[in-house]
Amino acid sequence: MIKRILLTAVFLLSVVGTAQAEEGQLGVTLDLTYMSKWMTKGAEGYGQQGALFKTIDLDLYDTGFGVKVTHRNATASGYVDKQRFDYRPYYKSVLFEGESYATNYNISAGYEHYTGLARDVANTTFEWIFAFSWPNLTPQGIVPNYIAHYEYPAGSGYAHHDVAGWVHRFGLGYDLDVTELPEPLHLSGEIAYRDGLDGKTKDHDWSHATFGLSTKLKITDNLALVPGLYYQITMDNSVCKHDDVTYCVLSMRYKF
């Protein structure tokens, strides 16, 4: 795992070195997010507790490459061993730009470091995310999207080494102009299928559907507040024991 991280870092640095010779700027975004409840792929990550995410996102000179580092922790005691750092290099770009089937994509690989646990104890410590959206596909402004997650332990000798699998998320998004708001109200909905992840304790089945609304409140040119409200309908109680879950998300973002 360490070799993978080092190789990724070397590769990104080589890209940065090339990009600095061309036009482009280093983008830095700081994000502080509060969640009244952390719903992770339909499951309650910290039980009934809220969560704080602190993220730094480096956009490497408009090359499409970037790196995110996030620290996640519960807002109350009882989940100390579940706090973690996520290290996630990514690449994002557009295929078929200008066409009706133009495809935005973001591919990333993340290493999850549970600071309170030994490396071989955390259930799944490596995750690939493949995210796609099609902004021009429908004339009504509805944007379909698809996100696939694949998780597995970072080493073959780790505890729960056989816990690995996919989660597939199929969604729609729409920006609704509201005269009372300075920015559009973003409406979202998705349905998720759990395909093998934690297969010994979780079913292979449609797990949940989530509906949300959010907007951006610009404070300064660089600072924005992003509030959101979400409602989850649980379809598989092996993933979440509560049939209905309502939670809010509040993010403060500063972009250099």
Residue pairs with C-beta under 8 A, 6 or more apart in sequence:
1 111
1 125
1 126
1 154
1 155
4 111
5 87
5 111
8 89
8 109
9 89
12 60
12 65
12 67
12 89
15 60
15 63
15 65
16 60
16 61
16 63
16 65
18 63
19 60
19 61
19 62
19 63
20 61
22 61
23 62
24 61
24 62
24 63
25 61
25 62
26 58
26 59
26 60
26 61
27 57
27 58
27 59
27 62
27 66
27 255
27 256
28 56
28 57
28 58
28 59
28 255
28 256
29 55
29 56
29 57
29 59
29 253
29 254
29 255
29 256
30 55
30 56
30 57
30 253
30 254
30 255
31 53
31 54
31 55
31 56
31 57
31 251
31 252
31 253
31 254
32 52
32 53
32 54
32 55
32 251
32 252
33 52
33 53
33 54
33 55
33 249
33 250
33 251
33 252
34 50
34 51
34 52
34 75
34 249
34 250
34 251
35 50
35 51
35 52
35 53
35 247
35 248
35 249
35 250
36 50
36 247
36 248
36 249
37 44
37 46
37 48
37 49
37 50
37 51
37 245
37 247
38 44
38 45
38 46
38 49
38 50
38 51
38 72
38 74
39 45
39 210
39 230
39 232
39 240
39 245
39 247
41 149
41 167
41 192
41 194
41 197
41 207
41 239
42 192
42 194
42 207
42 208
42 210
42 232
42 234
42 236
42 239
42 240
43 239
43 240
44 240
44 242
44 245
45 51
45 72
45 82
46 74
46 75
46 79
46 82
47 78
47 79
49 74
49 75
49 76
49 78
49 79
50 74
50 75
50 76
51 72
51 73
51 74
51 75
52 72
52 73
52 74
52 75
53 70
53 71
53 72
54 70
54 71
55 68
55 69
55 70
55 71
56 68
56 69
57 66
57 67
57 68
58 66
58 67
58 68
59 66
60 66
60 67
64 91
64 92
64 93
65 89
65 90
65 91
66 89
66 90
66 91
66 92
67 87
67 88
67 89
67 90
68 86
68 87
68 88
68 90
68 108
69 85
69 86
69 87
69 88
70 85
70 86
70 88
71 83
71 84
71 85
71 86
72 83
72 84
72 85
72 86
73 79
73 83
74 82
74 83
80 116
81 114
81 116
81 117
82 114
82 116
83 114
83 115
83 116
84 112
84 113
84 114
84 115
84 122
85 112
85 113
85 115
86 110
86 111
86 112
86 113
87 110
87 111
87 113
88 108
88 109
88 110
88 111
89 108
89 109
90 106
90 107
90 108
90 109
91 106
91 107
91 108
92 104
92 105
92 106
92 107
93 104
93 105
94 102
94 103
94 104
94 105
95 102
95 103
95 105
96 102
96 103
99 136
100 136
100 137
101 134
101 136
101 137
102 134
102 135
102 136
103 132
103 133
103 134
104 132
104 133
104 134
104 135
105 130
105 131
105 132
105 133
106 129
106 131
107 128
107 129
107 130
107 131
108 128
108 129
108 131
109 126
109 127
109 128
109 129
110 126
110 127
110 128
110 129
111 125
111 126
111 154
112 122
112 124
112 125
112 126
112 127
113 125
114 121
114 122
114 125
119 125
119 154
119 155
119 158
120 155
120 157
120 158
120 159
121 158
121 159
122 153
122 158
122 159
123 153
123 159
123 160
123 163
123 198
124 151
124 152
124 153
124 160
124 163
124 164
124 197
125 153
125 154
125 158
126 151
126 152
126 153
126 154
127 149
127 150
127 151
128 148
128 149
128 150
128 151
129 147
129 148
129 149
130 147
130 148
130 150
131 145
131 146
131 147
131 148
132 145
132 146
132 147
133 143
133 144
133 145
133 146
133 173
134 143
134 144
134 145
135 143
137 143
137 144
138 144
140 174
141 174
141 175
142 172
142 173
142 174
143 172
143 173
143 174
144 170
144 171
144 172
145 170
145 171
145 172
145 173
145 190
146 168
146 169
146 170
146 171
147 168
147 169
147 171
148 166
148 167
148 168
148 169
149 166
149 167
149 168
149 169
149 197
150 164
150 165
150 166
151 164
151 165
151 167
151 197
152 163
152 164
152 165
153 159
153 160
153 161
153 163
153 164
155 161
162 200
163 197
163 198
163 199
163 200
164 196
164 197
165 194
165 195
165 196
165 197
165 198
165 199
166 194
166 195
166 196
166 197
167 192
167 193
167 194
167 195
167 197
167 207
168 192
168 193
168 195
169 190
169 191
169 192
170 190
170 191
170 192
170 193
171 188
171 189
171 190
171 191
172 188
172 189
172 190
173 186
173 187
173 188
174 186
174 187
174 188
175 184
175 185
175 186
175 187
176 184
176 185
176 186
176 187
177 184
177 185
178 184
178 185
181 215
182 217
182 218
183 215
183 216
183 217
183 218
184 215
185 213
185 214
185 215
186 212
186 213
186 214
186 215
187 212
187 213
188 210
188 211
188 212
188 213
188 214
189 209
189 210
189 211
189 212
190 209
190 210
191 206
191 208
191 209
192 206
192 207
192 208
192 209
192 210
193 205
193 206
193 207
194 202
194 203
194 204
194 205
194 206
194 207
194 236
194 239
195 204
196 204
201 238
202 236
202 238
202 239
203 236
203 238
203 239
205 235
205 236
206 235
206 236
207 234
207 235
207 236
207 239
207 240
208 232
208 233
208 234
208 235
208 236
208 239
208 240
209 232
209 233
209 235
210 230
210 231
210 232
210 233
211 230
211 231
211 233
212 228
212 229
212 230
212 231
213 228
213 229
214 226
214 227
214 228
214 229
214 249
215 226
215 227
215 228
216 224
216 225
216 226
217 224
217 225
217 226
217 227
218 224
219 225
222 254
222 255
222 256
223 252
223 253
223 254
223 255
224 252
224 253
224 255
225 250
225 251
225 252
225 253
226 249
226 250
226 251
226 252
226 253
227 248
227 249
227 250
227 251
228 248
228 249
228 250
228 251
229 246
229 247
229 248
229 249
230 246
230 247
230 248
230 249
231 244
231 245
231 246
232 240
232 244
232 245
232 246
232 247
233 243
233 244
234 240
234 241
234 242
234 243
234 244
234 245
237 243
